[in-house]
Every structure is written in C-alpha cells, then in structure tokens.
Amino acid sequence: MKVFITRVISEAGLKLLRDAGIDIVEWKEKRQLSKEELIAACQDADALLSVGSKVDREFLAACKHLKVIALHSVGYDHVDIPAATELGIPIGNTPGVLSAATADTAFLLMLATSRKAFYLHKSIAKGNWGFFEPTANLGIELRGKTLGVFGLGKIGLEMARCCKHAYGMKILYHNRSTNPDAEAELGATWVSFDELLAQSDVLTVHTALTPETEGVFNAAAFAKMKQTAIFINTARGGIHDEADLTNALEAGIIWGAGLDVTNPEPMKADNPLLNMPNVSVLPHIGSATVETRNAMSVLAAENIIAGLKGEQLPHPVNPEVYD
C-alpha cells in the first residue's frame, strides 16, 4: 500500500505509517501542488494524506480509487465531503489535539492587540523609540471585560478558560445550540448574534467555515460592535470580510483586530492591516507547536492505517460513508 503526502509532516506520523508497512511518497517542494499534479501523484497511490490541498469533486472523480483521505487539519472546508461520500471514500481529520495551541494563539493575539505590541516592536526596529509621551501608545486593559465567543466548541472553550482565569472576564457566546458544560464551568451565557456583537469587548471566532458563517463578520456586523472592541479570528479567514474589517478599523468603528487567518492566504506584504497600530497578524500558526503538530501527524496516520485496512477511521468526517 502507498500513501501520497502533500507536504512534509512530523516524523511521529511517518513512523506509524512505516511501521504499518505502508510506502510513503512525500511532496517536498515548498510550493502548493496544482490540481493536475495532485491527480497525477495519486494515480498509483492507495491513500492521500492532505495538508491544505483542495480536494474537490473533479479531483475525487479522477482519484476515486483512493481507499482513504486523511486531512492534517480539523477543518475540512476545502474538501467536497458529499462527493467523497458518494464515491465511498472516507475522509478523516485531526480533532481535539490542537485546541489548546490554537486557543493560546487567540489569547496571544488578544493581548498583543490590546497593547499594540506588534506595531510598537516594528517601530523600535525602525529607530522610532524616542521621546516619552504619557498619552502616546496607549492600550486597553482586559481585566473584568466581556469576552464574546462565536463558536464555543473545544477551541472556544479553551480560550474562554484562559480569559476567565487570567483576567476574570465575563463569557458570552453564540452557537447554534447551548453549551451546558461551559455554562456550568465558566458561567458562560448564550446570547443572540446581535447581542454578542453589541456586548463583547473582545469578540473571538472559533467556528467552522460554512455557507452560513462565510463573511458573517462584515460591515453590518462591525457596525454593531463597540468602538472599543477587539476582533480576533483564529478559525478561517473567509469568516470575516477583510475589506470591511479594514474599513471598520480605519474608520474607528472598532478598536483593533488580531488575525491568525486572512483572506486570501498568504496575505500580501502591502496589506494595510500590517501597518495599523491596533492590529496583530500571524501567518496561520494556531497549531504550530512541536507537540501539536506531532499529535496531528499521528491522528492523520491512524486514519490512513485504518482506511487501508478497510476499517472505520478513528476520526471520520463523513461516517455516513459506512452506512
């Protein structure tokens, strides 16, 4: 059996695959595979371990011989799940293991944005650390403020815990359904989307990118937020409208933003967000710790191994494929 892997992944997962007797072919060039290249590479493979590659209906139709596709991610908005299910191809992801690391990134962005840390660091590098002004470079304190969580799942819960315990923040959230565990543990309160916008001092996004959430943070949404609010997104760039966010920041409609995800990715070097004092941007590193990437590679490998054995994946995105 052979697996094609679209990028270099941690040795922990590779070792599992080798120990299972699976041949490994890794794409090692530091560029995205084209669709045609990906299709060609998978023609003699039995499985695909995909790191960020788009898996659409056209690809799946050309590679319907694949026994399993494992994603090196929790999100699967880049995969045509209905098409995979129709073709009988199980899709696996890596849930749970990156919750703490991604929440840490959201917390980092919140704190850095509140104190203009990225911007001020760059000003030092430009030689602009000069005359002290008591009213210059002022940030916003977080203690006792209100955190609004859009998508209080595993990652959102970890972020809420950090904010509650570090700064005594009040926790509001908006989900399609309530989260009784978060309400019992943190005193979290479910509110409508409009209430979340209006009441949050920090609004942090931890939901999947779906047709319902795509572009939901747009000009109309930002207009309903506090002028002192900080917007944080570590989920998917498509959830916010980047032009509307830029306009809201430039016009002072909201105070600041911290982004680990952008739209598009990668962000261009001349993007105006990169030079705003109240904005912090990271290059989609939410899960980028040694421990988390090791764990993600292991879960992806476990999905591959199970799929090639004809067993149900331990972490299936489309369990209905087994019906």
N, C-alpha and C positions, 0 to 999 in steps of 0.2 A: 504494500500500500504506500502511496505517496501523497504528501501534503505540500501544497504551494503556499508560501507565506509572503505577504506583500511588503513587509519591511522587517528589519532586524528586530527581534524581540529578546527578552531576558532569557538567560541560559536555563533558568529553573524550568520553564515550559519546554524548551528544546530537549532537555534531558529526559523529561517524561515521554516525549514522543520517540526519542531514540530507544529508550528502554522498552517501549512497546513494539519495537521492530518496525517503526514507520520511517520511510525515507523522507528526508527534508530537502526542499528546494527553497531558498530564501532570495528575495529580490533585495539586492544590497545597494543599488544606486540610490542616491539621495534626491530622487525626484518621483513624482506620482506616476504610476503606470497609466498609460492610456487604456481605454476600454478594449481596444484591439489587442494590445499587448497582454492585458489580463486574460482575455479569452484565449489567446494563443498559449499562454503559460499554463492554463488549466486543462488543456486538451488531454494531456497524459497524466493528469493528477486525479486522485480519488477524493481529495478534500481540499478545501480552501480555508486558510486562516487569514482573515482580512483585517488589516489595520488601516481603517479610514477609506478604503476603496469603495466606490459606488457600486452597489450590487442591484442593478435594475432588471426589468423584465427581459430586455434584449440580451444582457449577459447571461441570465438564468436560462433562457431558451437555448443559447449556444453552448451552455455547460450543464445541461440537465442530467448528465451522467454523474455529477458530483453526489457523493453519499452524505456529505455534511458540510456546512459552512459555519465556522466559528468566528465570532467577532471579538476583537481585542478592545472591547468597549462595553459600557452598559447601554448607551444609546444605539438605536437602530433605525433612525430616521433616514439613513442613506441606503436602506435595504427595502426592496419591494417584497414585503412579507406575504401578501396574498399570492403573488406569483410563485414564490418559493413553495408555499403550501400546496398550491395547485399541482406543482411538479413533484411533490413528495420529498422536497429537500428540507431537512430540519436545520433551523438556524439557532445557534447558541450565543449567549452573551456572557458578561462577567459582572453580575450584580453583587452589591454588598461590599466588596473589598476596597472600593475607592471612596466610600462615603466620608470617612474621617479626613482623608487627604484633601478631598475637594472642599469640604467644609472649612478646613484650615485655610485654604486659598481664599475662600469668600471672606473669612474673618480678616485675613491679611489685607485684602483689598478694601474692606470697610475701614479698618484702622488707618491704613496708608492714605486713603482718600480724605478721611476726616482731618488729617494733619498735613495735607498737601505734600506728602513725603517724597513721592517720585519727582514731582516738579522741582521741589527745593533741592533735591540731590543733584538734578541736572543743572540747576543754577550755580551750585558750587563748582561743578566741572567747567562751567563757562566763565569762572572767575568773578561771579557776581555776589559773593559773600562779603558785604561791605558794611556800611553804616547801619547801626541798630536803630530800628524804629518800633516803638512799643505797640503801634497799631497795624503793623505790617505782618503779612504771612500768618494771619490768624486762622485757626482751625475750629472744629466743632467738637465738643465733648460728647461722649456716648453714654455715660453713666445715667441710668434711670430713664433713658429714651425708649421709644417703641420700635421694635423690630417687626416688620411685616414679611411673612414668608409666603411666596407664591409657589406652592407645591411642597407641602410638608410631608415628604417621604423620608427615606433614610438619610439622604444628604441634608435636606432641610432641617430634620430633627437634630442632626449633629451641630449644624450652625446655630440653631436655636439654643441648644445646651450651652455652647460656648458663650453666646451673648448673655444668656440668663445668669450664668455663674460668674462670668468675668465682670459684667457691668450692671447686673440687676435689671436688665432690660425687660420690659413688658412684651409678651409674644402674641402677635396676631397672625392669623394665617387664612389663606383661601385655597381650598381644594374642592374637587367635585363631591367628596364625602368628608365627613368629620374624622378626626384622628383622636379617639378617646385616650390612647396611651399618652400622647403629647399633652393633652388637656390635664390628665391626672398628674403627670410628672412635672410639667413646667407651668401649669396654669394657663396654657395657651387657649386663645379664644378664636373660634371660627367667625369670620366676617365676610360680607359680600365683597366682590372685587372692587366696587366703588369705595366701600368703607376702608378697604386695605390701602387704596391709593391715598385717600384723604387723611388717614390717621398715622401712617408709618413715617417715622423719622429716617429709618433705613429700610429699604424695600429690596429683598434679596430673592433671586429667581432660582428655583430648583425643580423645574418641571421638565417633562419631555417636550421636544418639538413635534407638534401635531398640527393638523389643519386648524384646530381650534385655538392653539396657542401661538401660531405663526403671526408675528407682527402685532401681538396684542398690546405690547408697550409701544404705543405710537403717540402722535401729537395730542390726541384727545386724552389718552391716559396720563401723560406727563402734565397736562394742564390741570388735572385733578389732584396732583400731588402737592405737598408743602413746598414752599420756596426754599426751605432749609433741608429738604430731603436728599438722601444719598441713594442712588440706584446701583444695585450690584447684580451682575449676571455672570454666573459660572456654569450655566446649563448649555444653551445653544444660542449662537448669535442671531439666528433667524427669529428668535422670540421678541427681540426689540427691533424697531425700525431705526437704523443707525443715523439716517439723515434727520429724523425727528428728534432723536436723542441729542444730536449735535446742536440743533436749533434750540432745544429746550435749555441746554447748558449755556449757550451763547447769550440767550435772552434772559437768563436768570430765573427761568420758570422752575427749575430745580437747582440744588446747590452743587451736587457733584455726582460722579459715577465711577465705579470700579468694574472693569471688564476682564474676564479671562477668556471670553469668547467674543468674536466680532463677526460682522457680515459685510463683505466676504472675509474669509481667512485664506492666507495671511493678510493682515492689514497693511496697506501701503505706508511707506515711511513719511509721506507728506500729509497723512490724515490729520486734520485739525485737532482731533481729540488728544493726540500725543503731546500737544503743546499747551493744553489747558491746565491751569494751576490745580483745579479741583478734580482732576481725572487721573486714574491709575489704570494702566493697561498691561496685561501679561499675555504671553503667546500660547494660550490654551495649555497650561501646565497643571491643571487641577489635580490630576492623578500622578504627577511626576515626582514620586519618591521611590527609592530603591525597593522598599518593602511593598508598596502598592503595585508597581509595575511587575515585580516578581509574582505577586499573587494573581494579577490579571493574566499573565502568561500561563500560569498553572491552570487556571479555570478554562482558558481557551484550549489548552492541550487536553484537558479532561473531556471537553466537549468533542474534540476531534477523535480521541481514542474511542469514546463510547459510540460515536456515529459510525466509525469504520468497523466496529464490532457488530453493528446492527442493533445496538441497544439504545434506549431512550437517553437523550442528552441529560446530564445533571442540571443544566441551566438553559432550558429551551425557551426561545422567544415565541415560537409557534407550536405549542404542544398539540394543537388540533391536527397537526400533520400525522399524528399517530392514531387518529380516530379511524 
